Amino acid sequence: MALPALIEIEPVLRPLPIQVTIPGSKSITNRALILAALAQGPTTLRGALWSEDTQVMVECLRHLGFEVRVNPDESEPANRTIEVVGLGGRIPRAGTPTQPLDLHVGNAGTAARFLAAFVCLGHGTYRLSGIPRMHERPQSALLGALRQLGYSIESANGRLPAVIHGSGPRPGRCSVSIAESSQFASALLLSAPTAHWQVDLEGEGDLDDAPYVAMTSRLAGAFPSQGGTFPIEPDASSGSYFWAADWLLRGGRPGPAGFPPVSGWPTSGWQIDARFPACLPLPAVVSRESDLGDSIMTAIVLAPFAGYPVRFTDLGRLRVQECERVRALRTELTKCGARVEEEGDTLTVYPTPLHGAEIETYNDHRMAMCFATLSLQVPGMKIRNPSCVKKTFPNFFQKLAAAAPQGIGASIREAHGARLLGPDELHAD
């Protein structure tokens, strides 16, 4: 059975020690899938996330002619063991100018950006498209960089849908801005060694240490280019909800020593959101550019409980992701009684008592998970369209409802009729 369109999560009255298993990193999984396709020979990805975004990437690689085998992962239901047979930079299938090969990326930004650069290595024509929101998201800086490298690309407005004419690896140099999205640079850097591209980065902040660009470079350096086995570490952004829940339910007090709320917390330094535990209690100022990545949204919904005003800065990129996240966070927190001030790309959240409300998720998985986490403390919270979590964490609500220590032990009900939902009904399909 599918998740109902509107659910209510009851507050958890007695916190218990938790140690939840988290699915693999979406950012690492989708990068690794591209690198595996570029490798020479079969590569096995262990602990790979199996969610809407990664399924999109797998299906696109299969449509391009790659052999991809997917098997269950016994340690985590939302993970898979994925084997990709790489062809050393060759892309087996392509379309023609009159009949391009269609690749549908849904609302997966990583797939849209990484594949745009990757298919340039093919010999033929490809059409990338997605859902309407994906057609609104930025793409022009990447398309412009690919044109600098000599590839022919048709796009009416610098966004998807776009028709890309692949002409194989061709040495060249390009520059790309990461001001709107670091994924543009990551897309180029993943394919650059095979394509013989030199990529210069432009934009805000320290370009050599932009967190997601640094992840791409480190991942590419560690990846087995001749095939082999590559482990995917747990997703720190997804883990932030359970660190936040533990902090909320304990009234800001730490849990038992040596018993972190998330099992196998990543320590590679690749994921900026692995810093999230160090941000509890919240600092007075938190930057999206230098402190946290997507988990800054988790920190924002915690801020009314901080006991002091918290400023969240450099939030511009949140405006062009799955929804206009700055406005969405301000709107929904205000609906719950929070005092939130928006000035430019900064939100200031003040300590205020919260009450329940019906939360609009804007078809954004992170909005759903942030406010579901808040529901564990605030009574009367109802979450619309909870199934949107399938994008990155399809068993999120199952984790909330599972008994401790594997979950939090929350009661989740169908909002209309108040029927308690069972485990099978809490999976986002």
Secondary structure, 3 states (H helix, E strand, C coil): CCCCCEEEECCCCCCCCCCECCCECHHHHHHHHHHHHHCEEEEEEEEEECCHHHHHHHHHHHHCCCCEEEEECCCCCCEEEEEEEEECCCCCCCECCCCCEEEECCCCHHHHHHHHHHHHHCEEEEEEECCHHHHHCCCHHHHHHHHHCCCEEECCCCCCCEEEEEECCCCEEEEEECCCCCHHHHHHHHHHHHHCEEEEEECCCCHHHCHHHHHHHHHHHHCCCCCEEEECCECHHHHHHHHHHHHHHCCCCCCCCCCCCECCCCCCCCCHHHHHHHHCCCCCEEECCCCCCCCHHHHHHHHHHCCCCEEEECCHHHHHCCCCHHHHHHHHHHHCCCEEEEECCEEEEECCCCCCCEECCCCCHHHHHHHHHHHCCCCCCEEECHHHHHHCCCCHHHHHHCCCCCCCCCCEEECCCCCECCHHHHCCC
